[in-house]
Amino acid sequence: MADTDHRDRSPAAPAKTIDDRFTALPLRRLADAALQRARELGAEHADFRVELNRAQYIRLSDANLETLVDADDVGLAVRVIKNGTWGFAGACDLTPEAATRAAADAVDIATVAAAINRERIELAELPELLAAKLAAPSVQAGTYDLVIHPSNLWLTIHESIGHATELDRALGYEAAYAGTSFATTEKLGTLRYGSPAMHVTGDRTAEHGLATVGFDDEGVAAQSWDIVSGGVFTGYQLDRRMARRGGFDRSNGCAFADSPAHMPLQRMANVSLRPAEDGPSTEELIAGVERGIYIMGDKSWSIDMQRCNFQFTGQRFYKIESGRLAGQLRDVAYQATTTDFWNSLEAVGGEQTYVLGGAFTCGKGQPCQIAPVGHGAPAVLMRGIRILNTVEEAG
């Protein structure tokens, strides 16, 4: 495992290195011991890993050091499937004997748990995706049309729409944690947030939505409303205090506290891009692209303190040539401003492409509170988006 802590590196050191302490471990002997024992005990599947994690925690109060912790966490883990059931065990002793015991413990756990398991564990084949990704060419930076899968787009919605349309950010009441918003109140009803194909709702009633409630923490009934309609910015997310402060008639039910120990804050609803009625399939969106990239899965992102300039990456990228997928690409990131990006939206997929996703760990406030948020999205076609090569940018 790579050590991503850069503090001890000299300026001349490479950006990424493998920690010598990790490479010095008997990795092969540990893996062989664990996997051999799992095989002997009848495991249908076994995998093994060793991790060396380094962390530093610093706490200051008025520039005075209160806490300084440097910690290394090292250990091994064995995961197995036996009789269609998961088993797992770990150890901090990095010896072949410990690896063997962990494998045996994992098999024992799977054997016992099989009696109550109602769903047999089956793993998808690896359909050579990882090998193809490793062998894929690095993307050539430039302008491309994009077809974006919901597994990537939900995070872009969260960062560029969800946070940007929280009224407390627009009014400057929330600034220290993740900034304010470019979507200020004088733009409500006039700002061309995106193309006419763009319809975004805030919804506290969506079935299976992570931000769905019956009533918010101020007693306001859950409801649904438009945030962007026909591409025009039409609504904020509001609690009762921000509604009154912004001159709105009523809250739309966005007060939430993550525990009885915290005061409610204005928090995000399920913010979702709606699918098009009788809209195209993902395959049809791809067929409409001459030169582009199909993006799946979320990874890293960066956005400025006004929710305006951003950059997002993903997990898998496929070249599109003449309406067909033509192999994987690597090192892809898309960059734009929020309004330029959403105004490039040409087509929105139909209901069959829609996926409701989200995150459990949206942070806001000081002291920080954590809230679950849901984001639904269909597949979309975006025209003329700037693509960066992440390796070239890092170099």
N, C-alpha and C positions, 0 to 999 in steps of 0.2 A: 504494500500500500504506500502510495506516495505521501510524503510529509509536506503538507501545504502551508506550513508555518514559515514565513519568510523573514522573521525578525533577526535570525542569527546569520543571515547570508550577507556576504560582502557585495558591494555594487556590481562587481565583475562576475558574480555567480550566475549560472543560468536560471531562467525563470522557474523551471520545474526540475527537481532532482528527486532521486530515491534515497530515503534515509539509510545511511550505512548500517545503523542498528537493525533495521528491518532486513536488509539483504544478508546480514550476517547470521540470521536465524536459520535453523535446519528445516527450511520450508518443505523441501521434497520429502525428507524422512518423516516429517509429521503427517503430511498428506498421505503418503503411502501407508503409514501405520493405521490411520483412521479409516481410509477407504477399504483397505484389505480386511479389517475387522468387520466393517459393515457388510462386505460381500460374504464373508464366512457365516455371518448370522442371518443371511437370507434377505437383506434389504433389496428392494427392487430398484431403488435409486438412492444415491448418497452424494452429498457435496460437502466440501470442506473449505474453511477459510481461516486465515490468520490476520489479525488487525493490530496495528500499532497507531494509536491516536494520541496526538499531542494537543493540549489545550492550555490557554492562559486566561486568567480572569483577573481584571484590575478594577478596583472601585475607588473613586476619588470623591471627597467631599470638600468643597471650597479649595480645590487644588492640593489638598492634603491626602496622602495615601491612607486608605482605610483597610483595604484587602488586596493581597497579591498572592495568587495561587498559580503555580505551574504544575501540571499533572500529565502523566503518561498513563494511558490505559492500553494494556496489551493482553491478548488472549486468543484462544482458538475456539472454533465452533464447528459442530457436525450436525447436518440436517439429513434425515433419511425419510424414505417412504417404505413402509412394510405393511402388507395386507391392505394397501390402498389408503394408509393413514400416516399423517406426519408424526415424526419424532424429532426432538431437538435436544442438544446438550452442549454445554460449553465448559471451558477450563482456562485458568490463568497460568497453569504450569506448562510451559512450552517444552514438553518432552514427548517422545514417542509413546511412552507408557500412558501419559495423560490423554494423548490423542486416541489411543486404543480404548481407554475407559470411557471417554466421551462418546465414541461410536457405539459402544455396548449400551451405555445409558440411553442414547437416542433410540436404539432399536427396542430396548425394554419399554420405553415410553410409548412408542408406536404400537407395540404388541398389546399393551394394556388398553390404550385408547381405542383400538380397533373395535372393541366390544360395543362401544357407544357411538361409533362413527356412522353417520347416515349418508354420507356423500363420499364416494371413492375419489381420492386425489389422483388426478391425471395431469401431466405436464405437456404443454404445447411443445412441438418440435422446435428446434432452433432455426426452418424453412429457409437455412444458410443466411439469415439476415445479418447476424453479427459478422460473419466472415465477409459478406458482401460490403458491409459498412467499412470494415478495416481496409478492404481493397479498393474502396471507392475513390474517385479523384476528388481533389479539393476544388471547391467552387471557384469560378472566376467572378470576381466582384463586378457588379454592374447593375442594370435595371432589368427586372424580370416581372412577369405576371406570376401571381401566387394563387394556388388553391390551398387553403388552410383547413385542416381537420379540427373539429371541436376540441380534441385533446390538447391542442396548442392554443386555440383562440380564446378559451375561457380565461386564461391568465392575462391576455392582452385586454380583454373586456374588464377584468378586475382592476388592472392598474390604470388604464387610460379612460375608462368610463365610470366604473364603480367608485373609485376614490375621488375622481374629478368632480362628480356630481353630489358629493356630500356638502350640504350647505355650510356647515361649520368651517370647512376648509375654504370655501369661496369667500366667507366673511372674515377669514383670518383668525378664527377662534381655535383652530387646530393647525399648528404650523411646525412645532418642534419635531413631531413624529411623522415623517414622510411628507411634510410640506403642505402647501395650500393648494390653490387650483386656478387655472387660467379661465375656467368657466364661471366668471363673475356675474353678479345679478343683473347688470344692465344688458347681458347677452341673452337672457332667458326669453324665449319666443322669437329670437331673430338669428341666433348663431347657426350657421350651416355646419352642424357637427359632422355630418356625413352625407352620403349620396341619398337620393330618394328611396333607395332600397333598404335603408337602415331604420329598423324599428326596435327600440330597446325599452324594456319594462323594468320597473322595480316591483317586486312581488314578495309579500310576506305570507302568501297563501299557497304557493306552488307545492304540489304533492312531491314529497321526498326532498324538497329544498332544504339545504343546511341552515338557512336563515328563516325558515318557516315557523311561525308561532300562531297561537290563537289571539293573544293580546300581547302588546309589548310591555316593557317594564315601567311604563307610565299609565297602563290600563287602556291604551288605544287599540281598537280592534284591528286585526291584520287586514291588509288590503293590497290591491294591485293598481298601478298607475303607469303612465307613459313618462319616460325620461327623454327619449329621442323618438320623434314621430315624423316619418317621411324625411328623415335626415335632419330635422330641425330640433334644437335643444328646447324641450318643453317642460321639464320637471326636475326638481331636486329630491333628495332623500332628506326627511325632516323628522326631528323630535319636537316636542311642544315648545321648548325654549327657543330653538332655532326657527321654528315656524313663526312665532311671534316676533322675534328679532328681525326676520327677513320680510315681514309684512304679509305673510300667507295666512289664510283663514284657519287652517288646521294642520295638525301633524298627520303624516302618513304612516305612523307606527314604527319608527326606527330607533326607539330608545332600547338600550340593552346593557346589562351589567353581567360580567362573567362570574360573579359570585355575590353572596350576601354581604361580603366585606367591601364591595366597591359600589360607588355611586353610578347610576346609569349614564351612559354617553350616547350620543347619536352614532349609530352603527349601520353598516351596510345591509341592505335587503338582498334577496336573490335578484341579481341584476343580470338580465339575459337578453341576447339578440334573438329576436323571433324568427322562425323559419318562414319561408314564402309559401303561400297557399299554392298547392300543385307545383311546387318548385322543383328544380332539377335535382338529379342524383349527383353524388360525388363524381361518378364516372362521366356524367354529362358535363359537369363543370370542367373536368380535365380535358374533355374532348374539344372544348372551346378555346384551348390555349395552344398557341404555336410554339412559343419558347417560354418556359417557365419552370417553377419548382413546386412540388407538392410537399407540404410540411405536416408532420405528425408529432405529437407529444410535446410537453413543456420541459424546459430546462432552466437556463438562466435568463435574467432580464436586467435592464437598467432604465430608469426613468427620472426625469428631473423633478425639482421640488414644486413645480407648477403643473405637473402631470401633462406636459406638452411634448417634449422631445424624448424619444424612447428607442430602445433596441432590445429585440427578443431573439432567442435562439430556440432550438427544438431538439427532439430525440432522433428523428429520422427524416431524411430529405431525399426526394426522388426528382431527377431531371424529367421535365416534360418536353417532348419534341413532337410537333405535329399532332397534338392531341392524344399522345400515348406516353405512358411511363417508360423511361429509358435508362433504368439503373439508378443506384443510389449516388448521393453526393455527400461530402463532408464539409465541416467548418463554415456552416451557413448561419448568418444572422440577418434579420431584416430591420431596417432603420427608417424612421419617419417622425414627423410630428403627428400628434393625435388627429387633428382635423384633416391633414393631408392624407393620412392613412385611411380614415373612414370615408373620405370623399372619393377614394379610389375603388370603393366597393361597387362592383358592377353587378354581381349576381349572388343571391342568397339561396342556399339549398332548401329543399323541401323538408317536410316533417320527418321523412325517413332518414335524413342525415342528422337530425337533432339529437344532442346528448346533453343531459344535465350533469354538470360536474361541480367542482368547487374545492374549497380548502377549509380545514378545521382551525387554522392558526393565523387569522388576520389580526395583526397587532395595531393598537391605537391607544393614545392617552399616556399620561405620566402621573402616577405609576401605570405601567402598561396593562391593558386588558386584552384578552384573547377572545375572538368571536369566530364562530363558523359562518361561512358565506357560501352561497350557491350561485353558479353561473351556467346558464344553458346557452348553447350555440349550435347552429347548423354548420355544415361546410360552406365556405364562401370562396368567391373569385375576386381577387384584388388585382387591379391593373397598374403596371408601372411602378413597382416598389423597389427601392434601393436595397441591394443585397451586398453585405460586407463579407469578406473572408476573415474569419476570426483569428486565424493564425497570423495572417499578414498584419492585422490590426494590433495584435499583441506584440509583434516584433518591432 
